[in-house]
Amino acid sequence: MKYELYCIYDRVAGFYSMPQAYPNKGTAVRQFNYVCSQNPDKDSALDYELYFVGYYDSSSAVVEGSKPVFVQRFGGDVSVEE
């Protein structure tokens, strides 16, 4: 199966999290929103952005990287770009 890879960018710290694999953009967005909503400091959650960064094929273990593509800032609309 070909999974999509996503990272969370922390705008204050200036770095990306380790990539996480999801079956599609919708599941990545849902998990991103859930994780951010669980942050006890709701204001700092506004510093987080979700980025698409590539693909992982679980049948071949091949990773295809991509320039980070903005998907969503916590509390904002999802980007329609692919």
C-alpha positions as CSV (number, residue, x, y, z in Angstrom):
1,M,0.0,0.0,0.0
2,K,1.2,3.5,-0.8
3,Y,0.9,5.8,2.3
4,E,1.2,9.6,2.3
5,L,3.8,11.1,4.6
6,Y,3.0,14.2,6.7
7,C,5.0,16.4,9.2
8,I,4.0,19.0,11.7
9,Y,6.0,22.2,11.5
10,D,6.4,24.3,14.7
11,R,6.6,27.9,13.5
12,V,8.1,29.1,16.9
13,A,10.8,26.3,17.2
14,G,11.5,26.4,13.4
15,F,11.6,22.7,12.8
16,Y,9.5,19.8,11.4
17,S,8.4,16.7,13.3
18,M,9.4,13.2,12.2
19,P,7.2,12.1,9.2
20,Q,4.0,10.1,10.0
21,A,2.4,7.8,7.4
22,Y,-1.4,8.0,6.7
23,P,-3.6,6.3,4.1
24,N,-4.8,9.6,2.8
25,K,-4.9,13.4,3.4
26,G,-8.2,13.2,5.3
27,T,-6.9,10.9,8.0
28,A,-3.7,13.0,8.4
29,V,-5.8,16.2,8.8
30,R,-8.1,14.5,11.3
31,Q,-5.2,13.3,13.4
32,F,-3.4,16.7,13.2
33,N,-6.5,18.5,14.5
34,Y,-7.0,15.9,17.3
35,V,-3.4,16.2,18.5
36,C,-3.5,20.0,18.4
37,S,-6.8,20.1,20.2
38,Q,-5.4,18.0,23.1
39,N,-2.6,20.6,23.7
40,P,-3.3,22.1,27.2
41,D,-2.0,25.5,26.0
42,K,-4.5,26.1,23.2
43,D,-2.6,29.3,22.1
44,S,0.6,27.4,21.3
45,A,-1.4,25.0,19.1
46,L,-1.9,27.9,16.7
47,D,1.9,27.7,16.0
48,Y,1.5,24.3,14.3
49,E,1.1,23.6,10.6
50,L,0.6,20.3,8.7
51,Y,2.7,19.6,5.6
52,F,2.7,16.8,3.1
53,V,6.2,15.5,2.5
54,G,6.0,12.4,0.3
55,Y,5.0,8.8,0.0
56,Y,5.9,5.4,1.6
57,D,5.2,2.1,-0.2
58,S,4.7,-0.6,2.3
59,S,5.1,-3.4,-0.3
60,S,8.6,-2.2,-1.4
61,A,9.8,-0.1,1.5
62,V,10.5,2.7,-1.0
63,V,10.2,6.3,0.3
64,E,9.5,9.1,-2.2
65,G,10.3,12.5,-0.8
66,S,8.7,15.8,-1.8
67,K,9.3,19.5,-1.1
68,P,7.0,20.2,1.9
69,V,3.5,21.2,0.7
70,F,1.4,23.2,3.2
71,V,-1.9,21.5,4.1
72,Q,-3.4,23.3,7.1
73,R,-2.6,25.5,10.1
74,F,-4.4,24.4,13.3
75,G,-7.8,26.0,13.3
76,G,-7.7,26.9,9.7
77,D,-9.0,25.6,6.4
78,V,-7.4,22.7,4.6
79,S,-5.5,23.6,1.5
80,V,-6.8,22.1,-1.8
81,E,-3.3,22.0,-3.3
82,E,-1.8,18.6,-4.0
